[in-house]
Amino acid sequence: MLNRLKHLLRAPEAKASRTAQLIALQCEGRARWTPRDYAGLSREGYLGNAIVHRCVRLIAENAASCSYLIFEGAQEKDGHPLAQLLARPNPRQDGAALLETLVAHLLLSGNGYLEAVALDDSVRELYALRPDRMKVVPGPDGWAEAYEYAVGGRSLRFDQLASPVPPILHLTLFHPLDDHYGLAPIEAAAIAVDTHNAAARWNKALLDNAARPSGALVYAAAEGAVLSDAQFDRLKRELEGTYQGAVNAGRPLLLEGGLDWKAMSLSPKDMDFLEAKHAAAREIALAFGVPPMLLGIPGDNTFANYQEANRNFWRQTVLPLAARIGNSLAQWLAPQFGDQLRVVIDTDRIEALASDRAALWERVSAAEFLTLNEKREAVGYAPVAGGDRLG
């Protein structure tokens, strides 16, 4: 009887991973800041590197241009409230601007955060929050029980148990060594970014020195004679002030007192920096999933033409990322809009996939063994009445 009473007083069981408690013990319930320098990566990458900047813009703008359709089961829902929310997420941004910001955050930090603003138990607005200001607060089960957003010494806590939906949607790119934060493509390409930036600075310095390598001033005076400290400092000031820089390119050098100028030429090894720069650019593009042909990077191109490269870019980079965002939005907002809702990309509006779409329609139309509804399902359309006949 006593054992039965203890069993009844025991807390109710809930489904949970047995390993989650280990993760929670490791974090000890403390808030964890993003362990990378988001500002540094953004400055050296997006703000200071043309390849990174173009990769991020190319992916973010194309992903944001995707149109989302709302389905309940196999039926498309025109004018659904969720579609209206995604089209006008807040008074300052339209849907494309919000998604562009979210995707850029994912590419630069590996993390993206959306805030849901609710009124009268209904989500009315969505906002993208900067990832470097957000930290995760793990709960007893190892998952995030709250998020803290800090700006200017002040912080705001978002409790994930709030209703009608959790206030924060945290999107991450897979990180093999972190339980809470994602890995950004720019981190995987950090060495290539540094190499590309160093090569650009080297080239800039070469241009500042009349676009040629430096030479040597040889003092050929009497044997054993050397320049005094005053003469050396004066000569150095004259060279830096009178002959250095692009403005002074080509200015003749006036020498006196046994001085002789010996120009140095670039060796083939010194010229390798050009190929190293292009190789670094290709490595950056590889990390982001952008074909080098779309970025104008010289070198071996895998694709036969620009159209094929662009189609591959959409298929392997843009669509998977945009589809994942749509699925995450549907799952996040399911408590309000319904568990059966799906957020699906309208691929019919993507011009880059027009040839693939035409080929699919041609194959499906020629399949005489399929019913009308089966053909409609194969190309992404809902069934119609009387469509269960061959034709």
Phi, psi and omega in degrees: 000319180295319178296322179294321179295318177299322179295321181290328180279349181293145180300145180297144181280150177224149180290131178195152177292136181290337180278347183298326181295327177294319178296318180296320179294324179295320181277337178056030176070007181272152176292140181240118176286155175301123190278024180227161181271090182298320181295318180295317178296322179292320180292310182287331183264280187296320183275334187241004181226121185294325182292313178298315181302314182290322178299312181296314180297319183296315181289314184295315182292321179289320177296321180289339180280350180292137176265134181259138174250146180256122178242142169244102191070236178260000185262126177283137181251103179283140178067025181291147179302327178293322177296321177293323178294319180290330179284325179229078187289332179200167185295341185260345184223148168268179184298321181295318180295320179295314181293324178298317178296316181298315181293320178298320176298319179298319184287331183265338182233346185082000182225142175224139184233131173242135177255132176261124178257119185251148175219127182056046178058034178218130180288123183248331185218154176232139179226142174268128183252145181294131185290333181287348179261356185254143174224150182268138174247100182291146178263186181298334181269005179092341178271164182291122175265343179198165174230145178240128182247119186243132176218125174058039178083356177246147182228153179232131183260132177249111179279123183285354176269005180291159179245159007279339178227159173303135187291340184237129169258118181254111176260137180227151167265141190307131175235120185287345186240012181224133182276343188235335184242155183265170180252124181276146175303326182294334177289319178295333182257019186300318180294319178296322177296315178297320179296316181295318179294321179295320178295322178294319177293324177298315180295321177297318178296324178296318178294323178295340179252047175064026176057035176212158180291158181292163177237196182229135173269121182255126179266107185250048178275199182300153183300130179086352180280141178228159177287141175286167180299321179294317178295320180296314180295320179296317180296320179295317178296319181294319180295316182288323184272333188253329189241353182266148176103160182294330181295328183263014181299132177084357180293130181294145181264123180264116184246151179210167173063039176082011178277141179223138182262126178244107181286146178249140180257157178282133174274162176304327179296321179294331182281352181295347182297332178295313179292324177297323179294316179293322178296319177296321179296319178294324178292322176297314179298323179297317180297324181274347181080031179249123177301132181304332180300325181289342182258359180072026180275123180290154180134189181293129179249129182287330188263149184288329182207173183296321182297319179294320178296319180293322178294319177295322178299317179293315185293319189260343184240304188288307185297315178300320180291314180295322179294322179295321178296317178298317179295321179293320178298317180296317180291320182295316185266008182301322180303333180265318189259352177113141182288340184273356182283143176233140176254110190240142178285135175275088183290345179294340181267001181268111185296326183295339182257015184299319181292321177295320180294318179296321179293321179295314180299321181294318179294317181292319181296328182277354181277097183286345181275000180257143174284170180298317180292325176295322176293319179295320178295323182294332180255009172093021180248155180285154178291160180235160179295135180076016182265007181268040177235155179289142179155000000 
